[in-house]
């Protein structure tokens, strides 16, 4: 955005030094982009601001056309758009329902050296910092391009980014590395677990509860699957694989929600359960799911169908995002380590879009302003100090990608 425009949102403080990115961040936070709401207004604003600086954006949308990803390239000084580094962030935020905020979550405000508002930390602080440095990127003689990748629906299972990545692949755009600016306190994070969320629908047969042998009790079979998932979780906990650099150093699994039955005197015809597992990147998520699915298909289903041929079990994947296990040898890892002067190996439990980029062949790393502890809560904030350090990091990144002299 142009620097003469007034930022949206509340008054800025008189005393604290203001990060140059504040106006952009406030503008982004003022859009209520809770995942259930369309993010198109935010995306169009970014597209228009980039457009006025001569940068074209490519949008990829969900089928409704109301949610969009944005990809845009600041070309190298020789005009090339291939290779280079992508700065990646999700535009959606988690809901504020039921939370008690001291100020309007979508009217960002600075208090005591902190910028408060939903998404300030996770992760519009990073996106705003990156966008605010566009003039610097354009003024630099970039040897390699810098790209922006903004996604939708990350918070509900990385639903948007795969469309963006598929579009890049379709258009033959190769990227040398990706920095995902999730809140890490501006310290590099090289690995995280994968996330896998599935629904299982058990279809039994309803009948009067005085005639149970004539029905198929979907809840009872669902309960067996719940126990199998718990046993599998226990096995992973005892047998590994392990990685002590994680808070929880093994893969986990659990049933999250369950619903079934409709009356006390009716054999339940249906039971629906949602389960998830979070795998270490060294454990193949498909093999974990295959064990659950084959128990259902080979052990439970024949028993159900013995009771009635119409019984069925249906699985559907609700969300998934692969884990990240960045190589220390990767150029992007070494670059971010050099720019932050930080060589500690950090691995985190939460998922990010970095695993998706890495799976698509783009070496990726996570590094962004703010602390994950301050995300998703009431009075979410990022400190101005973190925003300053993000801007300094990105400035150094631009310099490192520029022609010297
Ligand atoms: Zn996030």
Boltz pocket constraint, residues with backbone or C-beta under 6 A from the ligand:
constraints:
  - pocket:
      binder: B
      contacts: [[A, 90], [A, 122], [A, 123], [A, 154], [A, 182], [A, 183]]
      max_distance: 6.0
